[in-house]
Amino acid sequence: MYRKARRNRKDMGGSKYKASRFETTVGKFDSKLEFKRYLYLKSLQDDGKISGLTRQVPYTLIPSQKDHTGKVLFREVRYVSDFEYDLPSGEHVVEDTKGIVLPVFKIKQKLMFYFFGIEVKVIKKW
């Protein structure tokens, strides 16, 4: 019995949902939408309308699960925010840019609110 080799998405010409990853002088971005949102938020920060802009902040939603011997049975479930910043009112905002909102994201969004009390704001094409 043989197994057909899996091809890498890079070899097939891009990502599953047509988002093009690219690298700029300010960092790597998963899509043009994310890059444009970063430029917009950066301009807001430069104007003093928001503060503490950060990117790619990881959260562990469910830790890895191990058996009695220490072997990892299930990897941890993580959510990585696209952007986080503070408003002058003191509110902390967590954002994720999405071209398509998939069911797995909706679950992670609910887990973020359940465990951390953080409501993840979704930014679609604007």
Beta strands, then each sheet from edge to edge (+ up, - down):
strand 1: 22-24
strand 2: 27-29
strand 3: 51-62
strand 4: 65-66
strand 5: 72-74
strand 6: 77-86
strand 7: 92-97
strand 8: 120-123
sheet 1: 1+ 2-
sheet 2: 3+ 6- 7+ 8+
sheet 3: 4+ 5-
end
